[in-house]
Amino acid sequence: MKRTHSDGNREFNPETLALGYGYDPELSQQAVKPPIFLTSTFQFSSAAEGKRFFELAYGLREQEEGEARGLIYSRLNNPNLQMFEERMAAWDQTEVGATFATGMAAISTAVLALVKPGDAVISTSPVYGGTHYLFQHILPTFGVTVKFVDAGDGAAEAVRAAAQELGPDKVRVVFIETPANPNIEHSDIAAIAAVAQELSQAHEGPDVVTIVDNTVLGPVFQRPAPLGADIVLYSATKFLGGHSDLVAGVATGPASLMRGIRDLRTILGTVTTPFNGWLLLRSLETVSVRMRRQAKSARSLARILVEHPRVTRVLHPSLLEPGSSQHELWDRQCTGHGSLLSFEVDGGEAAAFDVLDRFEVFRLAVSLGGTESLVEHPMSMTHADVPPADLEALGVSAGMIRVSVGLEHMSDLKRDMLHALGG
């Protein structure tokens, strides 16, 4: 299956491409679905072919027009991974994809491929706890400076100000997580990407690269690349995998940037397994259906929580006030509300723990985007590495509970939520 239809050469929709793009049944005994290519190495038809494949793999020559990268070794490429990467790039409207062992492997490999000692990274905050740890504790040991700016309405101007403080010529990466986890603040991708372009034009040297962690809403409800993002990242463990039975990550972007990221992935060995690639292909076929159903249930739960006397605050895009800057940004940047929400109860950590321990349908576990509904306590769990005072300043309190809404029947979710809240 090609990316475009022969009738008018129009590109297929992502939901259609997810079911067949990049796969030729004739190469697999006419199987309708791709088999699992559980192999570490691949046989060459000739020594000359092996030489050509390695020349491309190690960048010893430019890829010729129409020339495909040959299969060598599953640390470099594998049919299951390649099909998933092609389908993700098509969904993101980018050129090239790369699959990783975890979401953090995708983030760390991408950033390390782009920075060197003396460079600076600007990141919105809050970000996922693992990302925060990488930026706060790991990158500085390599001589890379990281500055955080608050996610939300003023993020673009905050990035511009941070760049002036750091030195515009030092900034190499601008990292955005939107909506932010767990305070659900949206940051303007187009505006921040425009600032990155301004910084690139203001000095000689490499361009400033805009990276967006699109895990929470993408690829169904948000597409950063058409808005100006260079690299789009996901924890594929979440909605893309969608069944809480794998860990993986994926990045997509232009071939010029992805080449270096893929090369570093090869050397660091941060690629995922063929079996994970097959599982991701399976899950990508239903991601649109799952995410839309989960978002519908999350919207209903958000309305229930707003009315509950023990709940002091509910954060979900469906509750954004029409006319507000956040609603205007969401309306311009997104096509759906998603299924991640947070709410706050009076009484701090003790009250939150009391609620968490009473759930029977919702599972008390970290992660999000699976078929099952999950609840967790951000301050002491997913974001435990971030100082509590910093979290409080970002609106993440000790009484906050994060919810990932799954596919259970809505009546059961409602009954369980009310039971956990004590009525």
N, C-alpha and C positions, 0 to 999 in steps of 0.2 A: 504494500500500500504506500502510495506517495503522499506528500504533504498537501498537494493540491489535486483537485478533481480535473479530469480531462475535459469536461464540459465547461468551457469558459475559464479554465485554469484558476478557479477560485479555491482558496485554502479551506480545508475542512475545519469544522469546529473542534476544540480540544477534546470534548467528550467522545467524538468519533475517532480522532487520532489515537486516543488512549486505548482503543480496541484493536488497532492493527498497524499503525505506522511503524516502519522500520523492520517489519517481519515479512519474510517470503516463505510461505508454506512449502514451496518446492524444495527448499534447502533442508527441510525437516520432515520428509516422508509425508507431505501434505497434511500434517497435523494442524488443526485449526488454531490451537494455542501453542506458543513456543515451549519447547521442552526445557528442562533445566540442564544447562551445560556445566555439569560438575566435573571440571577438568582444570588442572593447574597449568598445563602447557598445550600448545597446538602444533601440529605437524605441518611443515612446509612442503610444497609440491616440488621445490627445487632449492638448491643452495643459493642461486641468484635471487629467488623470491625472498628467502630469509634475509639476505643482505638488504634488499629494498625495504622490507618491513622495519628492520632495525634502523636504517637511515632516517626514516620518518619518525620512529619512536624516540630517537635521541636527538632530533633536530639537526641532523647532519646535512640535510638538503631540504628545500622547499617542496611542499606537496604539490604535485602537478594537478592541473584541472581535471576533474573526473576521477582522480585516483583515490581509492579508499585505503584507510589505514588497515593493514593486515593484522590478523590475530597472532599473538606471540606467546603471551603468558598472562594468566588471569590477574596478576598484580598490575598489569598495564591496561588490559582491556579483556572483555568477555562478552559474548553475544547477549546474555541477559542484561548486563549492565548497560551495554551500548543501546539496546532498544529502549530501556527506561530513560536513559539520558537524552535520546533523540525526542522522545515523547514529552519529556519535561521542558526541553528547550522550545518545542513547538507550542506548548501551553503558555510558557512565559514570553513568547514572541522574541526569543533570543536565538543565537546561532549554535552554541555548543553547551553541553551539559557534562558534569562530572559527579559521579556517585562516591560517597565516602562511608567509612565504617560507622560513624555517628554524626549527629548534628554538630557537635563540638569539633570533630575532625574536619568537617567542612569549613567551619569558621576559622579554626586555627591554621589550617593549610592555606586557605585563601589569603588571610591576612599576612602570614609569614612569607608568602610568595610575592607580596607587594611591597613590603617594608624592609628597610635595612637600618643598621645603627645610625642614630642621628635623626631619623624620621619621626613624625608625629602622627597620631591617630586621634580623631575627634569622634566621640560616640555619644549618642543620646542616652539618657538614663531615666528610668531604670531599664536594665537589660536582663536577660536570663542570668541566673547566678553563675553558671559556668563561664559565660562570656565575660561577666564582670571580673571573675577571678583571673581569667586570661589577661584582660586588659590591666587590671590593678596590680597583679603580682608576677606574671610571667613576662610580658612584653618589656617591662622596664629592665629586666635582667639582660635583655639583648640590646639595651641602649635605645629603646623606642619609648617616646613619651606619649602618654595617653591623657586626654582631658575629656571629662564628662560634661555634657550640657543637658539641661532638663528637656525631656520630651514634651511635646505639646505645641501650643500656638506660637510660642516665641522661639522655636528650635532653630529656624533658619538664621535669624539674626544672632542667636547665641553662637551658632557655628561660625558665623562671620567674625564675631568679636573674639572668639577663642582662637581663630586662625591668626588674627592680628597680634594677640598676646603671645602665641607660640612662635610666630614668624611664618608668613604665608608660604615661603619657599620650603619650609620643613614639613608641611602637611601633605601626607601621601594618601590617607584613607579617611573618609567620613563614613561612619557606621551608624545605621538607623535600624532600630527595632520598632516597627509600627504595625498595629497598635502595641504600646508597651505592655509588658507583662510584669506585674499584675494590675497596674492602675488603669489600663485600657485607654491611655492617652494616645491620640493620633498625631503624628508629625507629618508635615507637608513634604512629601518626597520630591515633587517637582521644584519647590522653592529651594530645598537643601541641595538638590542636584545642580541647580542654577548657581548657587554659591560656590560649589565645587568647581564648576566651569570657570567662574570668575577667577578663582584662585589659580587654576591651571594656566589661564591666559596672562596672569600677572607676573609670571616668572618662567625662566627656562627650566628644562628638565622634564621628568615624567609628569603626566597628568594626575590630578587628584581623582581618586577612584571612589565612587559612591557605592556602598554595599548596603543592601536592605535584607534584614532577616524577615522573611515573609511567612513565617511558620503559622502565625495565628489566624490569618485570613486567606492566605493563598493556597493554591493558585486560583481557587474558584471565585473568591470575593475581592481580590486585589491583585493587580499586575503592575509591579513597579517599573519594569523596563520601558514601557511606552511613556512613563512619566519622567524618565531621565536617569533611572538607576543603571549602573554599569553591571554590577553583579547581584544576582538574586539568590539568597540562601534559604535553605529549609532544614529543620530537623525532620527528616523523612520518617522518623519514629512516630510522629504525631499523625496528622490527618492523612498524609500520603500513604503511610503504612496502614494506619487506621484501625488495627486490630490488636494492638499492644502485644504483638508477638515477634517484633524485630526492633533493632536499633540501626539507624542509618541516617545519612545526610546527603544532600545534593546541592550543587551550585550550578547556575547557568549564567551565560553572558556572551560577549563577543569573542570570536576566536582569538583575537590578538591578546586578550587578557587571560582567557581560559587556558591557553597553551602553557604558560608558566605555572599556573595552578595545577594543571594535570601533570606536568613534569615533576613538580615537587611532591605531588601525591604518589607518583611512582617510586621516588626515592625514599620518602618517609614511610611508605607502605600503608597509607591511610585509606586505601580502597576497601570497599565492602566485599562480601562473598557472592559467588554466583547464585547461591540459594536465596540470599537476601534480594538479589536483583530480580529473581523470579517472583518472590513474594510481593515486591514493589510493583511489578507489572500487573499482578493479580489485583492489587489494591487500587491502583490508579484507575482501573476501569469503573470503579464505583465511587470515587472520591466526590464527584459532584452531587450524586444522589445522597450520600451520607452527610456531607456538610450542610446541604440545604435542609434536610430533615432535622439535624441536630440544632441548626440555627433557629428553626421554627420553635422547637421545644425550649431553647434558651430564652427566646423572647417571651414566651408564656411564663416561665419561671421568674424572669426579671420583674414582670408585672405583679406576680404574687408576692415577691419579696418586698417590693416597694410598699405594699399595704400592711406588712407585718409589724406589729408594735415593737418587737425586739430588734428590728433591723434599722440602723441609723443611716445607712447609705448603700446604694446599689450602683454598680458600675457595669454598663453594657451599652453598646452603640445604639440599641433601639430606644434607649431612654434619653438620648441627647436632645436638648431643647431646640426645636426648629428656630432658625434664625441665629443661633449661637455660632461662634467661630468653629467649634469642634464639629457641630452638625454640618455646617457648610463644607468643611474639609472632608468629612466622611462622605457626604453626598457626592462630592467631586472626585474622590479618590477610590471609593469602594462601591461594590455592587451588592453587598449583603452585610448582615450584622455579625455573623459568626456565632460560635457556641461557647466562647470563654467569657465568663462573667465573674465579678467579685462583689462580695457584700460584707458589711461591717456590723458587728453586734456590740452593744454596750458591755463593758466589763473587762476589756482587754484580753490577754492570752487565756486566762482562766475561763472566761465565758466562751471564747472561741473553741477551746478544747472540749468544753462540755457539749457544745453543739456537734462538733466533729465526732465525738465518741458515741453519739446517739443515732447516726445514720445506719440504715440497714440495706438500702438499695444502692445509694452512692457509696463507692469504695474509698476508703481513706488511703490514698496513694498519690504520689507525684506523677507528673506527665499530664498530657492532655491529648485530645483528638482521637481517642480510641472509641470503639463501639460502646464501651461501658462508661457510665458517669463516674467522675472522680471528684473528690474534695481534698483540699490540703490547706496548710497554714503557711503562707509565703514567708513571714518574718522568721520563723524558726525552721523552715524546711528549704524550699527552692531558692530563697534569697538569704539564707543564713549567713553567707559570707559578707553581705553588705551591712555596715554598721546600722543599728536600729535607728539612730538619730537621722541618718541619711534617708532611710526608708520613710520615716515619719515626715520628713520634709517633702517627700515625693507623694505623700498621701497614702502610704502603705502602713497601716497601723497594726498594733498587736491584736486588735479585734477583727482583722480582716480574714476572710475565708475565700479561697479561690475555687471556682467550680468549672469543671469541664463537662458539658452536657453530652450524654451519649444517645443511644437509640432505644432505651427502654420505653415502655408505654408511658405517655405523659401523665396519666392518672396516678400511676405508681410513683413517679418522680415527685409529683405534687404532694401526695400523702406522706412520702418519706421526708421531704423538706419540712413540711409543717410539723411532723413528729419530732424531727431533730431540733427544731426551734422551740418545741414545748407547747404545741397547740395548733 
